[in-house]
Amino acid sequence: MESEVKKEKFNWFTMFWEGFISMSKLGRTLWIIVIVKLIIMFAILKPIFFPDFLKAQVSDESEKAGYVREQMIERSSFDSEE
Protein backbone atom coordinates (compact mmCIF):
# COMPACT_ATOMS: atom_id res chain seq x y z
CA MET A 1 0.00 0.00 0.00
CA GLU A 2 1.55 3.19 -1.14
CA SER A 3 0.18 6.33 0.36
CA GLU A 4 -0.32 9.07 -2.11
CA VAL A 5 1.22 11.98 -0.28
CA LYS A 6 1.77 14.87 -2.59
CA LYS A 7 5.03 16.61 -1.73
CA GLU A 8 4.51 20.33 -1.94
CA LYS A 9 7.30 22.33 -3.54
CA PHE A 10 8.95 24.74 -1.10
CA ASN A 11 8.50 28.33 -2.18
CA TRP A 12 11.43 30.50 -1.06
CA PHE A 13 9.86 33.73 -2.29
CA THR A 14 6.73 33.19 -0.20
CA MET A 15 8.81 32.50 2.89
CA PHE A 16 10.82 35.72 2.53
CA TRP A 17 7.78 37.78 1.52
CA GLU A 18 5.78 36.66 4.58
CA GLY A 19 8.77 37.44 6.80
CA PHE A 20 9.14 40.87 5.22
CA ILE A 21 5.44 41.66 5.62
CA SER A 22 5.38 40.57 9.26
CA MET A 23 8.34 42.82 10.17
CA SER A 24 8.01 46.05 12.06
CA LYS A 25 7.91 49.30 10.10
CA LEU A 26 11.50 50.10 11.13
CA GLY A 27 12.76 46.70 9.96
CA ARG A 28 11.05 47.04 6.58
CA THR A 29 12.45 50.54 6.14
CA LEU A 30 15.98 49.39 6.93
CA TRP A 31 15.75 46.42 4.52
CA ILE A 32 14.46 48.71 1.76
CA ILE A 33 17.43 51.02 2.35
CA VAL A 34 19.84 48.07 2.16
CA ILE A 35 18.28 46.80 -1.08
CA VAL A 36 18.34 50.26 -2.68
CA LYS A 37 22.01 50.71 -1.71
CA LEU A 38 22.92 47.32 -3.22
CA ILE A 39 21.12 48.18 -6.46
CA ILE A 40 22.96 51.50 -6.64
CA MET A 41 26.34 49.86 -5.95
CA PHE A 42 26.05 47.00 -8.43
CA ALA A 43 23.88 48.46 -11.19
CA ILE A 44 25.21 52.01 -11.32
CA LEU A 45 28.64 52.33 -9.70
CA LYS A 46 30.20 49.04 -10.83
CA PRO A 47 30.14 49.80 -14.59
CA ILE A 48 31.44 53.33 -13.96
CA PHE A 49 34.36 52.54 -11.64
CA PHE A 50 35.21 49.02 -12.83
CA PRO A 51 35.10 48.95 -16.64
CA ASP A 52 36.03 45.77 -18.51
CA PHE A 53 39.75 46.43 -18.87
CA LEU A 54 40.54 43.19 -20.71
CA LYS A 55 37.93 43.91 -23.37
CA ALA A 56 39.87 47.04 -24.32
CA GLN A 57 43.20 45.17 -24.45
CA VAL A 58 42.33 41.98 -26.35
CA SER A 59 39.38 40.48 -28.20
CA ASP A 60 39.68 36.68 -28.01
CA GLU A 61 39.45 34.44 -24.92
CA SER A 62 42.84 32.84 -25.58
CA GLU A 63 44.41 36.28 -26.01
CA LYS A 64 42.89 37.30 -22.66
CA ALA A 65 44.49 34.31 -20.98
CA GLY A 66 47.84 35.11 -22.58
CA TYR A 67 47.63 38.77 -21.58
CA VAL A 68 46.81 37.91 -17.97
CA ARG A 69 49.61 35.33 -17.85
CA GLU A 70 52.14 37.85 -19.20
CA GLN A 71 51.07 40.51 -16.72
CA MET A 72 51.26 38.12 -13.78
CA ILE A 73 54.74 36.93 -14.74
CA GLU A 74 55.90 40.48 -15.37
CA ARG A 75 54.59 41.74 -12.04
CA SER A 76 55.88 38.77 -10.05
CA SER A 77 59.39 39.20 -11.45
CA PHE A 78 59.19 42.92 -10.65
CA ASP A 79 58.23 42.15 -7.04
CA SER A 80 61.05 39.63 -6.58
CA GLU A 81 63.72 42.15 -7.71
CA GLU A 82 62.98 44.51 -4.83
HTML snippet that shows the backbone in 3Dmol.js (N, CA, C, O; Angstrom):
<script src="https://3Dmol.org/build/3Dmol-min.js"></script>
<div id="view" style="width:600px;height:400px;position:relative"></div>
<script>
const pdb = `
ATOM      1  N   MET A   1       0.819  -1.182   0.000  1.00  0.00           N
ATOM      2  CA  MET A   1       0.000   0.000   0.000  1.00  0.00           C
ATOM      3  C   MET A   1       0.868   1.253   0.000  1.00  0.00           C
ATOM      4  O   MET A   1       1.565   1.551   0.970  1.00  0.00           O
ATOM      5  N   GLU A   2       0.810   1.939  -1.057  1.00  0.00           N
ATOM      6  CA  GLU A   2       1.549   3.191  -1.142  1.00  0.00           C
ATOM      7  C   GLU A   2       0.607   4.342  -0.850  1.00  0.00           C
ATOM      8  O   GLU A   2      -0.457   4.472  -1.455  1.00  0.00           O
ATOM      9  N   SER A   3       1.018   5.164   0.081  1.00  0.00           N
ATOM     10  CA  SER A   3       0.184   6.331   0.358  1.00  0.00           C
ATOM     11  C   SER A   3       0.519   7.417  -0.650  1.00  0.00           C
ATOM     12  O   SER A   3       1.677   7.666  -0.986  1.00  0.00           O
ATOM     13  N   GLU A   4      -0.507   8.026  -1.097  1.00  0.00           N
ATOM     14  CA  GLU A   4      -0.315   9.067  -2.107  1.00  0.00           C
ATOM     15  C   GLU A   4      -0.218  10.422  -1.420  1.00  0.00           C
ATOM     16  O   GLU A   4      -1.185  11.181  -1.354  1.00  0.00           O
ATOM     17  N   VAL A   5       0.965  10.699  -0.917  1.00  0.00           N
ATOM     18  CA  VAL A   5       1.219  11.979  -0.277  1.00  0.00           C
ATOM     19  C   VAL A   5       1.886  12.866  -1.308  1.00  0.00           C
ATOM     20  O   VAL A   5       2.965  12.563  -1.816  1.00  0.00           O
ATOM     21  N   LYS A   6       1.231  13.946  -1.598  1.00  0.00           N
ATOM     22  CA  LYS A   6       1.774  14.869  -2.587  1.00  0.00           C
ATOM     23  C   LYS A   6       2.759  15.804  -1.887  1.00  0.00           C
ATOM     24  O   LYS A   6       2.392  16.539  -0.970  1.00  0.00           O
ATOM     25  N   LYS A   7       4.000  15.763  -2.330  1.00  0.00           N
ATOM     26  CA  LYS A   7       5.027  16.611  -1.732  1.00  0.00           C
ATOM     27  C   LYS A   7       4.910  18.006  -2.339  1.00  0.00           C
ATOM     28  O   LYS A   7       5.040  18.194  -3.548  1.00  0.00           O
ATOM     29  N   GLU A   8       4.663  18.965  -1.473  1.00  0.00           N
ATOM     30  CA  GLU A   8       4.510  20.330  -1.940  1.00  0.00           C
ATOM     31  C   GLU A   8       5.883  20.961  -2.136  1.00  0.00           C
ATOM     32  O   GLU A   8       6.775  20.805  -1.303  1.00  0.00           O
ATOM     33  N   LYS A   9       6.038  21.669  -3.236  1.00  0.00           N
ATOM     34  CA  LYS A   9       7.302  22.334  -3.539  1.00  0.00           C
ATOM     35  C   LYS A   9       7.476  23.532  -2.599  1.00  0.00           C
ATOM     36  O   LYS A   9       6.549  24.316  -2.396  1.00  0.00           O
ATOM     37  N   PHE A  10       8.668  23.657  -2.036  1.00  0.00           N
ATOM     38  CA  PHE A  10       8.954  24.743  -1.100  1.00  0.00           C
ATOM     39  C   PHE A  10       9.142  26.034  -1.882  1.00  0.00           C
ATOM     40  O   PHE A  10       9.913  26.082  -2.840  1.00  0.00           O
ATOM     41  N   ASN A  11       8.447  27.058  -1.478  1.00  0.00           N
ATOM     42  CA  ASN A  11       8.504  28.334  -2.179  1.00  0.00           C
ATOM     43  C   ASN A  11       9.316  29.331  -1.345  1.00  0.00           C
ATOM     44  O   ASN A  11       8.839  29.842  -0.332  1.00  0.00           O
ATOM     45  N   TRP A  12      10.533  29.595  -1.781  1.00  0.00           N
ATOM     46  CA  TRP A  12      11.426  30.503  -1.061  1.00  0.00           C
ATOM     47  C   TRP A  12      10.894  31.930  -1.058  1.00  0.00           C
ATOM     48  O   TRP A  12      10.972  32.628  -0.048  1.00  0.00           O
ATOM     49  N   PHE A  13      10.355  32.355  -2.190  1.00  0.00           N
ATOM     50  CA  PHE A  13       9.861  33.728  -2.288  1.00  0.00           C
ATOM     51  C   PHE A  13       8.754  33.976  -1.268  1.00  0.00           C
ATOM     52  O   PHE A  13       8.743  35.010  -0.600  1.00  0.00           O
ATOM     53  N   THR A  14       7.827  33.033  -1.148  1.00  0.00           N
ATOM     54  CA  THR A  14       6.726  33.194  -0.197  1.00  0.00           C
ATOM     55  C   THR A  14       7.252  33.283   1.231  1.00  0.00           C
ATOM     56  O   THR A  14       6.757  34.079   2.030  1.00  0.00           O
ATOM     57  N   MET A  15       8.244  32.476   1.548  1.00  0.00           N
ATOM     58  CA  MET A  15       8.810  32.498   2.892  1.00  0.00           C
ATOM     59  C   MET A  15       9.395  33.882   3.209  1.00  0.00           C
ATOM     60  O   MET A  15       9.121  34.448   4.267  1.00  0.00           O
ATOM     61  N   PHE A  16      10.202  34.421   2.284  1.00  0.00           N
ATOM     62  CA  PHE A  16      10.818  35.722   2.531  1.00  0.00           C
ATOM     63  C   PHE A  16       9.784  36.840   2.510  1.00  0.00           C
ATOM     64  O   PHE A  16       9.877  37.784   3.294  1.00  0.00           O
ATOM     65  N   TRP A  17       8.801  36.742   1.621  1.00  0.00           N
ATOM     66  CA  TRP A  17       7.778  37.784   1.521  1.00  0.00           C
ATOM     67  C   TRP A  17       6.953  37.845   2.807  1.00  0.00           C
ATOM     68  O   TRP A  17       6.680  38.931   3.318  1.00  0.00           O
ATOM     69  N   GLU A  18       6.558  36.689   3.328  1.00  0.00           N
ATOM     70  CA  GLU A  18       5.784  36.664   4.576  1.00  0.00           C
ATOM     71  C   GLU A  18       6.613  37.209   5.740  1.00  0.00           C
ATOM     72  O   GLU A  18       6.084  37.909   6.604  1.00  0.00           O
ATOM     73  N   GLY A  19       7.899  36.895   5.765  1.00  0.00           N
ATOM     74  CA  GLY A  19       8.768  37.441   6.800  1.00  0.00           C
ATOM     75  C   GLY A  19       8.916  38.942   6.679  1.00  0.00           C
ATOM     76  O   GLY A  19       8.950  39.653   7.683  1.00  0.00           O
ATOM     77  N   PHE A  20       9.005  39.427   5.448  1.00  0.00           N
ATOM     78  CA  PHE A  20       9.135  40.865   5.219  1.00  0.00           C
ATOM     79  C   PHE A  20       7.862  41.594   5.630  1.00  0.00           C
ATOM     80  O   PHE A  20       7.925  42.659   6.243  1.00  0.00           O
ATOM     81  N   ILE A  21       6.713  41.027   5.295  1.00  0.00           N
ATOM     82  CA  ILE A  21       5.438  41.658   5.618  1.00  0.00           C
ATOM     83  C   ILE A  21       5.195  41.672   7.130  1.00  0.00           C
ATOM     84  O   ILE A  21       4.608  42.619   7.655  1.00  0.00           O
ATOM     85  N   SER A  22       5.640  40.636   7.821  1.00  0.00           N
ATOM     86  CA  SER A  22       5.382  40.566   9.263  1.00  0.00           C
ATOM     87  C   SER A  22       6.390  41.366  10.090  1.00  0.00           C
ATOM     88  O   SER A  22       6.288  41.394  11.316  1.00  0.00           O
ATOM     89  N   MET A  23       7.355  42.014   9.448  1.00  0.00           N
ATOM     90  CA  MET A  23       8.342  42.824  10.170  1.00  0.00           C
ATOM     91  C   MET A  23       7.721  44.114  10.678  1.00  0.00           C
ATOM     92  O   MET A  23       6.639  44.523  10.256  1.00  0.00           O
ATOM     93  N   SER A  24       8.438  44.735  11.591  1.00  0.00           N
ATOM     94  CA  SER A  24       8.008  46.050  12.055  1.00  0.00           C
ATOM     95  C   SER A  24       8.298  47.077  10.965  1.00  0.00           C
ATOM     96  O   SER A  24       9.033  46.798  10.018  1.00  0.00           O
ATOM     97  N   LYS A  25       7.728  48.244  11.103  1.00  0.00           N
ATOM     98  CA  LYS A  25       7.914  49.296  10.104  1.00  0.00           C
ATOM     99  C   LYS A  25       9.387  49.700  10.006  1.00  0.00           C
ATOM    100  O   LYS A  25       9.884  49.961   8.911  1.00  0.00           O
ATOM    101  N   LEU A  26      10.078  49.752  11.129  1.00  0.00           N
ATOM    102  CA  LEU A  26      11.498  50.100  11.128  1.00  0.00           C
ATOM    103  C   LEU A  26      12.313  49.045  10.391  1.00  0.00           C
ATOM    104  O   LEU A  26      13.189  49.387   9.597  1.00  0.00           O
ATOM    105  N   GLY A  27      12.038  47.774  10.643  1.00  0.00           N
ATOM    106  CA  GLY A  27      12.760  46.696   9.964  1.00  0.00           C
ATOM    107  C   GLY A  27      12.562  46.735   8.462  1.00  0.00           C
ATOM    108  O   GLY A  27      13.518  46.572   7.704  1.00  0.00           O
ATOM    109  N   ARG A  28      11.317  46.950   8.022  1.00  0.00           N
ATOM    110  CA  ARG A  28      11.052  47.038   6.579  1.00  0.00           C
ATOM    111  C   ARG A  28      11.782  48.219   5.958  1.00  0.00           C
ATOM    112  O   ARG A  28      12.345  48.109   4.869  1.00  0.00           O
ATOM    113  N   THR A  29      11.768  49.348   6.655  1.00  0.00           N
ATOM    114  CA  THR A  29      12.449  50.537   6.137  1.00  0.00           C
ATOM    115  C   THR A  29      13.947  50.289   6.002  1.00  0.00           C
ATOM    116  O   THR A  29      14.550  50.668   4.998  1.00  0.00           O
ATOM    117  N   LEU A  30      14.544  49.663   6.992  1.00  0.00           N
ATOM    118  CA  LEU A  30      15.982  49.389   6.933  1.00  0.00           C
ATOM    119  C   LEU A  30      16.318  48.415   5.808  1.00  0.00           C
ATOM    120  O   LEU A  30      17.316  48.605   5.113  1.00  0.00           O
ATOM    121  N   TRP A  31      15.500  47.367   5.613  1.00  0.00           N
ATOM    122  CA  TRP A  31      15.747  46.424   4.520  1.00  0.00           C
ATOM    123  C   TRP A  31      15.585  47.092   3.161  1.00  0.00           C
ATOM    124  O   TRP A  31      16.334  46.790   2.232  1.00  0.00           O
ATOM    125  N   ILE A  32      14.625  47.989   3.034  1.00  0.00           N
ATOM    126  CA  ILE A  32      14.455  48.708   1.764  1.00  0.00           C
ATOM    127  C   ILE A  32      15.677  49.571   1.490  1.00  0.00           C
ATOM    128  O   ILE A  32      16.134  49.652   0.350  1.00  0.00           O
ATOM    129  N   ILE A  33      16.212  50.216   2.522  1.00  0.00           N
ATOM    130  CA  ILE A  33      17.427  51.024   2.354  1.00  0.00           C
ATOM    131  C   ILE A  33      18.593  50.144   1.917  1.00  0.00           C
ATOM    132  O   ILE A  33      19.347  50.525   1.020  1.00  0.00           O
ATOM    133  N   VAL A  34      18.754  48.983   2.530  1.00  0.00           N
ATOM    134  CA  VAL A  34      19.843  48.068   2.164  1.00  0.00           C
ATOM    135  C   VAL A  34      19.703  47.624   0.712  1.00  0.00           C
ATOM    136  O   VAL A  34      20.689  47.613  -0.025  1.00  0.00           O
ATOM    137  N   ILE A  35      18.505  47.260   0.294  1.00  0.00           N
ATOM    138  CA  ILE A  35      18.284  46.797  -1.079  1.00  0.00           C
ATOM    139  C   ILE A  35      18.544  47.910  -2.081  1.00  0.00           C
ATOM    140  O   ILE A  35      19.151  47.672  -3.125  1.00  0.00           O
ATOM    141  N   VAL A  36      18.091  49.120  -1.779  1.00  0.00           N
ATOM    142  CA  VAL A  36      18.338  50.255  -2.680  1.00  0.00           C
ATOM    143  C   VAL A  36      19.834  50.535  -2.785  1.00  0.00           C
ATOM    144  O   VAL A  36      20.331  50.802  -3.880  1.00  0.00           O
ATOM    145  N   LYS A  37      20.560  50.480  -1.673  1.00  0.00           N
ATOM    146  CA  LYS A  37      22.008  50.708  -1.710  1.00  0.00           C
ATOM    147  C   LYS A  37      22.719  49.648  -2.547  1.00  0.00           C
ATOM    148  O   LYS A  37      23.635  49.972  -3.302  1.00  0.00           O
ATOM    149  N   LEU A  38      22.306  48.384  -2.423  1.00  0.00           N
ATOM    150  CA  LEU A  38      22.919  47.322  -3.225  1.00  0.00           C
ATOM    151  C   LEU A  38      22.652  47.522  -4.708  1.00  0.00           C
ATOM    152  O   LEU A  38      23.542  47.319  -5.534  1.00  0.00           O
ATOM    153  N   ILE A  39      21.441  47.917  -5.046  1.00  0.00           N
ATOM    154  CA  ILE A  39      21.118  48.177  -6.456  1.00  0.00           C
ATOM    155  C   ILE A  39      21.973  49.314  -6.986  1.00  0.00           C
ATOM    156  O   ILE A  39      22.491  49.234  -8.099  1.00  0.00           O
ATOM    157  N   ILE A  40      22.124  50.367  -6.204  1.00  0.00           N
ATOM    158  CA  ILE A  40      22.960  51.496  -6.640  1.00  0.00           C
ATOM    159  C   ILE A  40      24.405  51.051  -6.810  1.00  0.00           C
ATOM    160  O   ILE A  40      25.040  51.410  -7.802  1.00  0.00           O
ATOM    161  N   MET A  41      24.940  50.278  -5.869  1.00  0.00           N
ATOM    162  CA  MET A  41      26.344  49.860  -5.948  1.00  0.00           C
ATOM    163  C   MET A  41      26.604  48.972  -7.154  1.00  0.00           C
ATOM    164  O   MET A  41      27.573  49.192  -7.880  1.00  0.00           O
ATOM    165  N   PHE A  42      25.758  47.973  -7.381  1.00  0.00           N
ATOM    166  CA  PHE A  42      26.047  47.002  -8.426  1.00  0.00           C
ATOM    167  C   PHE A  42      25.543  47.420  -9.797  1.00  0.00           C
ATOM    168  O   PHE A  42      26.185  47.102 -10.798  1.00  0.00           O
ATOM    169  N   ALA A  43      24.431  48.114  -9.880  1.00  0.00           N
ATOM    170  CA  ALA A  43      23.875  48.459 -11.186  1.00  0.00           C
ATOM    171  C   ALA A  43      24.417  49.774 -11.727  1.00  0.00           C
ATOM    172  O   ALA A  43      24.493  49.955 -12.942  1.00  0.00           O
ATOM    173  N   ILE A  44      24.791  50.687 -10.853  1.00  0.00           N
ATOM    174  CA  ILE A  44      25.209  52.011 -11.323  1.00  0.00           C
ATOM    175  C   ILE A  44      26.708  52.232 -11.151  1.00  0.00           C
ATOM    176  O   ILE A  44      27.383  52.613 -12.107  1.00  0.00           O
ATOM    177  N   LEU A  45      27.237  52.002  -9.964  1.00  0.00           N
ATOM    178  CA  LEU A  45      28.636  52.330  -9.696  1.00  0.00           C
ATOM    179  C   LEU A  45      29.625  51.327 -10.281  1.00  0.00           C
ATOM    180  O   LEU A  45      30.718  51.714 -10.693  1.00  0.00           O
ATOM    181  N   LYS A  46      29.265  50.055 -10.325  1.00  0.00           N
ATOM    182  CA  LYS A  46      30.201  49.041 -10.827  1.00  0.00           C
ATOM    183  C   LYS A  46      30.610  49.297 -12.275  1.00  0.00           C
ATOM    184  O   LYS A  46      31.808  49.275 -12.558  1.00  0.00           O
ATOM    185  N   PRO A  47      29.692  49.538 -13.207  1.00  0.00           N
ATOM    186  CA  PRO A  47      30.137  49.799 -14.586  1.00  0.00           C
ATOM    187  C   PRO A  47      30.955  51.085 -14.727  1.00  0.00           C
ATOM    188  O   PRO A  47      31.797  51.187 -15.619  1.00  0.00           O
ATOM    189  N   ILE A  48      30.713  52.060 -13.859  1.00  0.00           N
ATOM    190  CA  ILE A  48      31.440  53.329 -13.962  1.00  0.00           C
ATOM    191  C   ILE A  48      32.870  53.187 -13.447  1.00  0.00           C
ATOM    192  O   ILE A  48      33.813  53.607 -14.118  1.00  0.00           O
ATOM    193  N   PHE A  49      33.040  52.603 -12.267  1.00  0.00           N
ATOM    194  CA  PHE A  49      34.355  52.542 -11.643  1.00  0.00           C
ATOM    195  C   PHE A  49      35.157  51.299 -11.983  1.00  0.00           C
ATOM    196  O   PHE A  49      36.371  51.284 -11.778  1.00  0.00           O
ATOM    197  N   PHE A  50      34.518  50.259 -12.494  1.00  0.00           N
ATOM    198  CA  PHE A  50      35.213  49.024 -12.835  1.00  0.00           C
ATOM    199  C   PHE A  50      34.881  48.603 -14.261  1.00  0.00           C
ATOM    200  O   PHE A  50      34.175  47.614 -14.461  1.00  0.00           O
ATOM    201  N   PRO A  51      35.375  49.332 -15.252  1.00  0.00           N
ATOM    202  CA  PRO A  51      35.100  48.946 -16.640  1.00  0.00           C
ATOM    203  C   PRO A  51      35.830  47.651 -16.992  1.00  0.00           C
ATOM    204  O   PRO A  51      36.757  47.240 -16.294  1.00  0.00           O
ATOM    205  N   ASP A  52      35.406  47.023 -18.071  1.00  0.00           N
ATOM    206  CA  ASP A  52      36.027  45.772 -18.506  1.00  0.00           C
ATOM    207  C   ASP A  52      37.360  46.108 -19.178  1.00  0.00           C
ATOM    208  O   ASP A  52      37.411  46.416 -20.368  1.00  0.00           O
ATOM    209  N   PHE A  53      38.432  46.042 -18.390  1.00  0.00           N
ATOM    210  CA  PHE A  53      39.755  46.430 -18.873  1.00  0.00           C
ATOM    211  C   PHE A  53      40.271  45.473 -19.933  1.00  0.00           C
ATOM    212  O   PHE A  53      40.881  45.903 -20.912  1.00  0.00           O
ATOM    213  N   LEU A  54      40.033  44.180 -19.751  1.00  0.00           N
ATOM    214  CA  LEU A  54      40.538  43.191 -20.708  1.00  0.00           C
ATOM    215  C   LEU A  54      39.876  43.329 -22.072  1.00  0.00           C
ATOM    216  O   LEU A  54      40.501  43.051 -23.095  1.00  0.00           O
ATOM    217  N   LYS A  55      38.634  43.751 -22.096  1.00  0.00           N
ATOM    218  CA  LYS A  55      37.929  43.913 -23.368  1.00  0.00           C
ATOM    219  C   LYS A  55      38.618  44.974 -24.232  1.00  0.00           C
ATOM    220  O   LYS A  55      38.644  44.863 -25.458  1.00  0.00           O
ATOM    221  N   ALA A  56      39.171  45.993 -23.589  1.00  0.00           N
ATOM    222  CA  ALA A  56      39.870  47.042 -24.322  1.00  0.00           C
ATOM    223  C   ALA A  56      41.242  46.576 -24.802  1.00  0.00           C
ATOM    224  O   ALA A  56      41.748  47.083 -25.803  1.00  0.00           O
ATOM    225  N   GLN A  57      41.851  45.618 -24.102  1.00  0.00           N
ATOM    226  CA  GLN A  57      43.197  45.171 -24.450  1.00  0.00           C
ATOM    227  C   GLN A  57      43.208  44.109 -25.541  1.00  0.00           C
ATOM    228  O   GLN A  57      43.993  44.196 -26.485  1.00  0.00           O
ATOM    229  N   VAL A  58      42.339  43.108 -25.418  1.00  0.00           N
ATOM    230  CA  VAL A  58      42.326  41.977 -26.353  1.00  0.00           C
ATOM    231  C   VAL A  58      40.885  41.631 -26.704  1.00  0.00           C
ATOM    232  O   VAL A  58      39.943  42.082 -26.053  1.00  0.00           O
ATOM    233  N   SER A  59      40.734  40.810 -27.760  1.00  0.00           N
ATOM    234  CA  SER A  59      39.381  40.483 -28.201  1.00  0.00           C
ATOM    235  C   SER A  59      39.002  39.021 -27.996  1.00  0.00           C
ATOM    236  O   SER A  59      37.830  38.720 -27.773  1.00  0.00           O
ATOM    237  N   ASP A  60      39.961  38.113 -28.065  1.00  0.00           N
ATOM    238  CA  ASP A  60      39.682  36.680 -28.009  1.00  0.00           C
ATOM    239  C   ASP A  60      39.947  36.134 -26.604  1.00  0.00           C
ATOM    240  O   ASP A  60      40.755  36.690 -25.860  1.00  0.00           O
ATOM    241  N   GLU A  61      39.264  35.047 -26.248  1.00  0.00           N
ATOM    242  CA  GLU A  61      39.451  34.440 -24.922  1.00  0.00           C
ATOM    243  C   GLU A  61      40.881  33.939 -24.718  1.00  0.00           C
ATOM    244  O   GLU A  61      41.441  34.103 -23.634  1.00  0.00           O
ATOM    245  N   SER A  62      41.472  33.337 -25.736  1.00  0.00           N
ATOM    246  CA  SER A  62      42.845  32.838 -25.583  1.00  0.00           C
ATOM    247  C   SER A  62      43.831  33.999 -25.451  1.00  0.00           C
ATOM    248  O   SER A  62      44.824  33.898 -24.731  1.00  0.00           O
ATOM    249  N   GLU A  63      43.553  35.093 -26.147  1.00  0.00           N
ATOM    250  CA  GLU A  63      44.407  36.275 -26.011  1.00  0.00           C
ATOM    251  C   GLU A  63      44.287  36.868 -24.601  1.00  0.00           C
ATOM    252  O   GLU A  63      45.266  37.364 -24.043  1.00  0.00           O
ATOM    253  N   LYS A  64      43.073  36.810 -24.031  1.00  0.00           N
ATOM    254  CA  LYS A  64      42.887  37.298 -22.664  1.00  0.00           C
ATOM    255  C   LYS A  64      43.731  36.490 -21.692  1.00  0.00           C
ATOM    256  O   LYS A  64      44.389  37.045 -20.812  1.00  0.00           O
ATOM    257  N   ALA A  65      43.707  35.170 -21.859  1.00  0.00           N
ATOM    258  CA  ALA A  65      44.493  34.306 -20.975  1.00  0.00           C
ATOM    259  C   ALA A  65      45.980  34.606 -21.119  1.00  0.00           C
ATOM    260  O   ALA A  65      46.700  34.667 -20.123  1.00  0.00           O
ATOM    261  N   GLY A  66      46.439  34.792 -22.346  1.00  0.00           N
ATOM    262  CA  GLY A  66      47.845  35.112 -22.576  1.00  0.00           C
ATOM    263  C   GLY A  66      48.229  36.453 -21.977  1.00  0.00           C
ATOM    264  O   GLY A  66      49.299  36.588 -21.385  1.00  0.00           O
ATOM    265  N   TYR A  67      47.360  37.445 -22.128  1.00  0.00           N
ATOM    266  CA  TYR A  67      47.633  38.772 -21.581  1.00  0.00           C
ATOM    267  C   TYR A  67      47.728  38.722 -20.055  1.00  0.00           C
ATOM    268  O   TYR A  67      48.636  39.306 -19.463  1.00  0.00           O
ATOM    269  N   VAL A  68      46.790  38.023 -19.429  1.00  0.00           N
ATOM    270  CA  VAL A  68      46.807  37.915 -17.966  1.00  0.00           C
ATOM    271  C   VAL A  68      48.056  37.174 -17.505  1.00  0.00           C
ATOM    272  O   VAL A  68      48.684  37.569 -16.523  1.00  0.00           O
ATOM    273  N   ARG A  69      48.416  36.109 -18.201  1.00  0.00           N
ATOM    274  CA  ARG A  69      49.611  35.333 -17.851  1.00  0.00           C
ATOM    275  C   ARG A  69      50.853  36.218 -17.937  1.00  0.00           C
ATOM    276  O   ARG A  69      51.682  36.218 -17.026  1.00  0.00           O
ATOM    277  N   GLU A  70      50.983  36.971 -19.030  1.00  0.00           N
ATOM    278  CA  GLU A  70      52.145  37.852 -19.197  1.00  0.00           C
ATOM    279  C   GLU A  70      52.217  38.890 -18.084  1.00  0.00           C
ATOM    280  O   GLU A  70      53.289  39.145 -17.535  1.00  0.00           O
ATOM    281  N   GLN A  71      51.082  39.486 -17.754  1.00  0.00           N
ATOM    282  CA  GLN A  71      51.066  40.513 -16.718  1.00  0.00           C
ATOM    283  C   GLN A  71      51.428  39.938 -15.348  1.00  0.00           C
ATOM    284  O   GLN A  71      52.138  40.572 -14.568  1.00  0.00           O
ATOM    285  N   MET A  72      50.936  38.743 -15.068  1.00  0.00           N
ATOM    286  CA  MET A  72      51.257  38.122 -13.776  1.00  0.00           C
ATOM    287  C   MET A  72      52.738  37.788 -13.676  1.00  0.00           C
ATOM    288  O   MET A  72      53.354  38.011 -12.634  1.00  0.00           O
ATOM    289  N   ILE A  73      53.312  37.259 -14.745  1.00  0.00           N
ATOM    290  CA  ILE A  73      54.739  36.929 -14.743  1.00  0.00           C
ATOM    291  C   ILE A  73      55.568  38.199 -14.630  1.00  0.00           C
ATOM    292  O   ILE A  73      56.540  38.256 -13.876  1.00  0.00           O
ATOM    293  N   GLU A  74      55.174  39.212 -15.385  1.00  0.00           N
ATOM    294  CA  GLU A  74      55.899  40.480 -15.373  1.00  0.00           C
ATOM    295  C   GLU A  74      55.869  41.111 -13.979  1.00  0.00           C
ATOM    296  O   GLU A  74      56.894  41.582 -13.487  1.00  0.00           O
ATOM    297  N   ARG A  75      54.715  41.118 -13.357  1.00  0.00           N
ATOM    298  CA  ARG A  75      54.589  41.740 -12.038  1.00  0.00           C
ATOM    299  C   ARG A  75      55.256  40.911 -10.947  1.00  0.00           C
ATOM    300  O   ARG A  75      55.792  41.472  -9.991  1.00  0.00           O
ATOM    301  N   SER A  76      55.232  39.593 -11.072  1.00  0.00           N
ATOM    302  CA  SER A  76      55.881  38.771 -10.047  1.00  0.00           C
ATOM    303  C   SER A  76      57.398  38.898 -10.135  1.00  0.00           C
ATOM    304  O   SER A  76      58.073  38.883  -9.105  1.00  0.00           O
ATOM    305  N   SER A  77      57.942  39.021 -11.329  1.00  0.00           N
ATOM    306  CA  SER A  77      59.388  39.198 -11.455  1.00  0.00           C
ATOM    307  C   SER A  77      59.795  40.586 -10.970  1.00  0.00           C
ATOM    308  O   SER A  77      60.893  40.759 -10.442  1.00  0.00           O
ATOM    309  N   PHE A  78      58.919  41.575 -11.144  1.00  0.00           N
ATOM    310  CA  PHE A  78      59.191  42.921 -10.654  1.00  0.00           C
ATOM    311  C   PHE A  78      59.205  42.933  -9.128  1.00  0.00           C
ATOM    312  O   PHE A  78      60.044  43.601  -8.524  1.00  0.00           O
ATOM    313  N   ASP A  79      58.289  42.202  -8.501  1.00  0.00           N
ATOM    314  CA  ASP A  79      58.229  42.147  -7.041  1.00  0.00           C
ATOM    315  C   ASP A  79      59.431  41.424  -6.451  1.00  0.00           C
ATOM    316  O   ASP A  79      59.898  41.790  -5.372  1.00  0.00           O
ATOM    317  N   SER A  80      59.941  40.407  -7.136  1.00  0.00           N
ATOM    318  CA  SER A  80      61.053  39.635  -6.585  1.00  0.00           C
ATOM    319  C   SER A  80      62.381  40.384  -6.685  1.00  0.00           C
ATOM    320  O   SER A  80      63.321  40.058  -5.961  1.00  0.00           O
ATOM    321  N   GLU A  81      62.477  41.377  -7.562  1.00  0.00           N
ATOM    322  CA  GLU A  81      63.716  42.148  -7.715  1.00  0.00           C
ATOM    323  C   GLU A  81      63.921  43.123  -6.567  1.00  0.00           C
ATOM    324  O   GLU A  81      65.051  43.531  -6.299  1.00  0.00           O
ATOM    325  N   GLU A  82      62.858  43.500  -5.892  1.00  0.00           N
ATOM    326  CA  GLU A  82      62.979  44.508  -4.829  1.00  0.00           C
ATOM    327  C   GLU A  82      63.556  43.971  -3.578  1.00  0.00           C
ATOM    328  O   GLU A  82      63.714  44.709  -2.605  1.00  0.00           O
TER     329      GLU A  82
END
`;
const viewer = $3Dmol.createViewer("view");
viewer.addModel(pdb, "pdb");
viewer.setStyle({}, {cartoon: {color: "spectrum"}});
viewer.zoomTo();
viewer.render();
</script>
